[in-house]
Structures are given as structure tokens and as C-alpha cells.
Amino acid sequence: MAKYDKIDLERRMKGAVDSLKSDLAGLRTSRASANLLDPVTVEVYGSHMPLNQVASVSVPEPRMISVQVWDKSNVGPVEKAIRSAGLGLNPINDGQTLRLPIPDLTEERRKELAKLAGQYAEKARVAIRNVRRDGMEALKADENKKEISEDDRKRAETEVQKLTDDQIKDVDDELARKEKDILGK
């Protein structure tokens, strides 16, 4: 049974690009958005959980995000997670509700956000390259088991590399689009 599965590799690479799109949606540009808190994970009940599993997030005003924490004992960990997420937000504790005023974007903050977007993109590129490596190893294993010929392996490796290049180009395009949005250029 052959280990190489082109469809699975493509699905995993596209998953990395989709994850990047989700991460980039969480970077704010000028208005408050509930998506801004998507990358925040909170350590509660002995595990890391997405913020939306311990609190309700709403946007009552264009420059304010409200986080209603369901369990009063989790207010501290939620506040700490938001502060340490690198989003430049400082929660105001109001009982079980945290209010997050959205400050104006300074040039320095825009550069920080662009740098963070670049880090997200690099993480996606690494994930895509790891999938490529898995595919190449599967092809070599199939060839060693005599399930495919050397020519078939080389042909398939060329396909995997083309798929990798296409997905990395998508990552670069998403990054460029977000940087343009953040920097206002």
C-alpha cells in the first residue's frame, strides 16, 4: 500500500493557508472586531482553551470590545491572556465583564502589527514545508518498497514542489494584502 497521498498533502497545505487567513483576520486595522481576539487562548481548568469557549465577545461600539466571562473565577486568567497576546489591548476590569478600548493605531503600532503578520506568515510557510517534507519521505519510502519507480517518484516530487510553491505564493499574497491594509499604503 502506497503511503504517498497527493490529495492529503494538498488538503494539509491549504489548511496552513486557511489558518494564516484566520490569524490575519485577528489583526486589527482600524475598527473593533470580535475576530481580533480569535488568537487568544486562556489557561483555565488545567488546559489552554480559545477565549470564545470561556467568554462571550461582542462589539458594542466601533472602538470598544466587550468580553463577558462566564465563570467569575476565570476573569483573571482571561485578562492576563488578553494582555499577553501581543495585540496591544489593555482590558478594563468591570466585574465579570472586560472592556477593551481600541486605541488609535500609531505608526509604531502599525509596524508591530505588520511584524506580527510576518511571523504568522512564516509559521504558515514552515507548516507547508513540513507537509512537503512528509510527502517527499512518503515517496522515498514507496520507492524503497518497490511500489513506484524512480521516474514516478521524481515526477511526483516535482508535483509536490509545484504545490508547495503555489501555497507559499498564496501565503505571500495574503501577507502582502494584510500589510497593505495595516500600513495604509
C-alpha positions in Angstrom: 0.0 0.0 0.0 1.5 3.3 -1.1 2.0 6.0 1.6 2.1 9.0 -0.7 -1.3 10.8 -0.9 -1.3 13.9 -3.1 -4.9 14.9 -2.1 -4.0 14.7 1.6 -0.8 16.8 1.1 -2.9 19.4 -0.8 -5.5 19.5 2.0 -2.9 19.9 4.7 -1.1 22.7 2.8 -4.4 24.5 2.2 -5.2 24.1 5.9 -2.0 26.0 6.7 -3.1 28.9 4.4 -6.6 28.9 5.9 -5.1 29.0 9.4 -3.0 32.0 8.3 -6.1 33.8 6.9 -7.8 33.2 10.3 -4.8 34.6 12.2 -4.5 37.6 9.9 -8.2 38.3 10.4 -7.5 38.7 14.1 -5.1 41.5 13.5 -6.9 44.8 13.7 -6.6 47.6 11.3 -8.8 50.5 12.3 -12.1 49.2 13.8 -13.0 46.9 16.7 -13.8 43.3 15.6 -14.6 40.2 17.6 -12.2 38.4 15.3 -9.4 40.4 16.9 -9.5 38.1 19.9 -9.5 34.8 17.9 -5.8 34.1 18.5 -6.2 34.5 22.3 -6.0 31.3 24.3 -6.7 31.2 28.0 -5.3 28.7 30.5 -8.2 27.6 32.6 -9.3 24.3 34.1 -5.8 22.9 33.6 -5.8 23.4 29.8 -5.5 26.0 27.1 -8.8 27.0 25.6 -9.8 29.5 23.0 -11.3 32.7 24.5 -14.7 32.1 22.9 -15.1 28.9 25.0 -14.9 30.7 28.3 -16.5 34.1 27.4 -18.8 35.9 25.1 -17.2 38.5 22.8 -19.2 41.4 21.5 -18.6 44.8 19.8 -20.9 47.3 21.4 -19.2 50.3 19.8 -16.8 50.8 16.8 -13.9 51.4 19.2 -14.7 49.0 22.0 -14.8 45.2 22.5 -16.7 43.7 25.4 -15.7 40.3 26.9 -18.3 38.8 29.2 -16.5 36.0 31.2 -18.9 33.2 32.1 -17.2 32.0 35.3 -16.1 34.7 37.7 -13.0 32.7 38.7 -11.7 32.9 35.1 -11.7 36.8 34.9 -8.1 37.0 36.0 -6.7 34.4 33.6 -8.8 35.9 30.7 -7.5 39.4 31.4 -3.9 38.0 31.6 -4.3 36.1 28.3 -5.6 39.2 26.5 -2.7 41.4 27.8 0.0 38.8 26.9 -1.5 38.1 23.4 0.6 40.9 21.9 -2.4 42.7 20.5 -1.7 45.9 22.3 -5.0 45.8 24.2 -5.4 46.7 27.9 -8.5 45.3 29.4 -10.6 47.3 31.9 -12.0 45.0 34.5 -15.7 45.7 35.3 -16.7 42.7 37.4 -17.3 39.7 35.1 -17.0 42.0 32.0 -13.8 43.1 30.5 -13.9 46.2 28.3 -11.2 46.6 25.7 -10.9 50.2 24.3 -9.3 50.1 20.9 -6.6 52.8 20.8 -5.7 54.7 17.6 -3.1 53.0 15.5 0.2 54.8 15.8 2.9 54.3 13.2 4.9 52.3 15.7 1.9 50.1 16.4 1.3 49.6 12.7 4.8 48.4 12.3 4.4 46.0 15.2 1.3 44.6 13.7 3.0 44.2 10.3 5.8 42.4 12.0 3.3 40.1 13.8 1.6 39.4 10.4 5.0 38.4 9.1 5.5 36.0 12.0 2.1 34.4 11.2 3.1 34.1 7.6 6.4 32.5 8.4 4.7 30.0 10.7 2.4 29.0 7.7 5.4 28.7 5.4 7.1 26.3 7.9 3.9 24.3 8.1 3.7 24.0 4.3 7.4 23.0 4.1 6.8 20.3 6.8 4.0 18.9 4.7 6.3 18.9 1.7 8.9 17.0 3.7 6.3 14.4 4.7 5.3 13.9 1.1 8.9 13.5 -0.1 9.6 11.0 2.7 6.5 9.0 1.7 7.6 9.0 -1.9 11.0 7.7 -1.0 9.5 5.0 1.3 7.2 3.9 -1.6 10.2 3.7 -3.9 12.2 1.7 -1.4 9.3 -0.8 -1.1 9.3 -1.0 -4.9 5.8 0.3 -5.1 6.8 3.1 -7.5 9.7 3.5 -9.9 12.4 6.2 -9.6 10.9 8.1 -12.5 7.4 8.1 -10.9 9.0 9.3 -7.6 10.8 12.2 -9.4 7.6 13.1 -11.3 5.6 13.1 -8.0 8.3 15.1 -6.2 8.1 17.8 -9.0 4.3 17.9 -8.4 4.8 18.2 -4.6 7.3 21.0 -5.1 4.9 22.9 -7.5 2.1 22.5 -5.0 4.4 23.8 -2.2 5.4 26.8 -4.4 1.8 27.6 -5.1 0.8 27.5 -1.5 3.7 29.6 -0.4 2.8 32.2 -3.0 -0.7 32.2 -1.6 0.8 32.9 1.9 2.9 35.7 0.5 -0.1 37.2 -1.3 -2.2 37.1 1.9 0.7 38.7 3.9 1.1 41.5 1.3 -2.6 42.2 1.3 -2.7 42.4 5.1 0.5 44.6 5.3 -1.0 47.0 2.9 -4.2 47.1 5.0 -2.2 47.6 8.3 0.2 50.2 7.0 -2.4 52.0 4.9 -0.3 52.1 1.8 
